[in-house]
Amino acid sequence: MRVTKSDHQAELGYWVGRPFGGLGFATEAAKRIVYDQLNLENLE
C-alpha cells in the first residue's frame, strides 16, 4: 500500500481467495482503511 497523506491519496492492492470473491470483503476492508482509518479522500 502506498499512502500520501499530504495529497490525501492512497494506492491499495489486495488478493482475495476464490471462495471469497464477490462477497464484498475486500471492498469493505478498503473503505474502512482508506476513509475511516487514514481519512483520505481518494482511492486508486
C-alpha positions in Angstrom: 0.0 0.0 0.0 1.3 3.5 -0.9 -0.1 6.4 1.2 0.5 10.1 0.5 -1.3 11.8 3.3 -0.3 15.3 2.1 -2.1 14.6 -1.2 -5.0 12.7 0.5 -4.5 9.7 -1.8 -3.7 6.0 -1.4 -2.9 3.1 -3.7 -4.1 -0.2 -2.4 -3.6 -3.7 -3.8 -5.2 -6.9 -2.4 -5.8 -10.6 -3.1 -9.0 -12.4 -2.3 -9.2 -16.2 -2.3 -11.6 -17.6 -4.9 -14.2 -18.8 -2.4 -14.5 -15.3 -1.0 -14.6 -13.3 -4.2 -17.7 -11.2 -4.9 -18.8 -11.1 -1.3 -17.7 -7.6 -0.7 -15.0 -8.4 1.9 -12.1 -6.5 0.1 -14.4 -3.6 -0.7 -15.5 -3.2 2.9 -11.9 -3.5 4.2 -10.6 -1.0 1.7 -13.3 1.5 2.6 -12.6 1.2 6.3 -8.8 1.5 5.9 -8.8 4.4 3.4 -11.7 6.5 4.7 -12.1 5.6 8.4 -8.5 5.0 9.5 -6.5 7.2 7.1 -9.0 9.9 6.5 -8.1 10.0 2.8 -10.3 11.4 0.0 -9.2 9.3 -3.0 -8.5 5.6 -3.6 -6.8 4.4 -6.8 
